[in-house]
Amino acid sequence: MPTKSFTWTPGRGKRAKEFLQARDQVIEAIDKVYNNAENYPSDLIYPPSYGFVGVDCQPLELDEDGKHLSPPKPIFFRPQGAAWVAPVLAADSEGEEDLKRITEGWDNAQDHPLVSELHSQVGYVYSALQRMFFQFRRDFLRGDNEIPPNLRQKSKWVESGGSERLVFAEEFRGALWASLRWSPGAAFVPKKLSYPKGSPPSHTMVMILVEREPSEELSRAEVMTITAAMITRLEGDDCLEYNTIPFMAITIFARMKARIIEAYSSQQRLVMRKTELFDFSTNQVANKNMNILLGFMCADLVEEVEDEDAKGAKVPANILESQPNVVKVEKGGTIRKVLSRMSMFGGPKAESERPERVGK
């Protein structure tokens, strides 16, 4: 994907190099977080270990409708809320029955022999969420001749596929899919069609499937998945103009539980905000919580940092803590690759050389 064009005025090359140096620092910091999480001795990461791992993790508080109670700063996602999610328009009686199997099946789901195991409970909630997002058309206001949209069409996302908009590089596949108890699920990047005048933002959304007992504590699986995706996106061609990855994760646990994490990358650490666990064990709570998750999946993607210290700034430019005298970059691969593509100096493209990660 081409980068934006540059006009090389005095000082422009220096500013571009400083931007890329800061960007490489972000990659290095997030790479350290990934390695610390991969080597962490427990499946759960407790608050006293946050500093060691390199994460800043705080609660993400929501109101009754599933919107931010106190919006985090900087803010990268504006969830729509449960009330925004329009009712399903079933095409026929078969569609109505299909919907009822989801909306009226939560009460007895865990009693079914096929949903008695931890992995099948995760799959049950994940399948229901996928179908409610992709399959059913919704009764949103529309023109007379318009086909009712599903929620994926209403959202800003498209499911990742192919090498062009990769979310997980090949080097991470062994580590992320080696475990028998957790793995990434569907991954999403912003739709190009939603940004006809420029490149899509660097926001990313991933489902994480954890076939273990639920816990309010942060998990290795979540940190490894989020940081692997951030590194892949920052080192790929799709996000050359950015030095942070705003991230939304929806983690589905056994016992019919789930939570939402908002995160972003910085030069020093991984910043995370996580909700309390959502329950999907009864019809009464599951359908409300399903709409809260869907409202997050259809969130508006905020491209400008909404902070008093960063008014009008591009997302990547101001969330980074300033380090003005940077003269050395340890890795340098990203800088050489991007500078080469921007024709700041000649020579072949320098490709990142990373060993394949091995899970445990």
Secondary structure, 3 states (H helix, E strand, C coil): CCCCCCCCCCCHHHHHHHHHHHHHHHHHHHHHHHHHHHCCCCCEECHHHHHHHCEEEEECCECCCCCECCCCCCCCEECCCHHHCCCECCCCHHHHHHHHHHHCCCCCHHHCHHHCCHHHHHHHHHHHHHHHHHCCEECCCCCCCCCCCEHHHHCCEEECCCCCCCCCCHHHHHHHCCCCCEEEEEEEEECHHHCCCCCCCCCEEEEEEECCCCCCCEEHHHHHHHHHHHHHHHHCHHHCCCCCCCEEEEEEECCCEEEEEEEEECCCCEEEEECCCEECCCHHHHHHHHHHHHHHHCCEECCECCCCCCCCCEHHHHCCCCCCCCCCCCCCHHHHHHHHHCCCCCCCCCCCCCCCCCCC
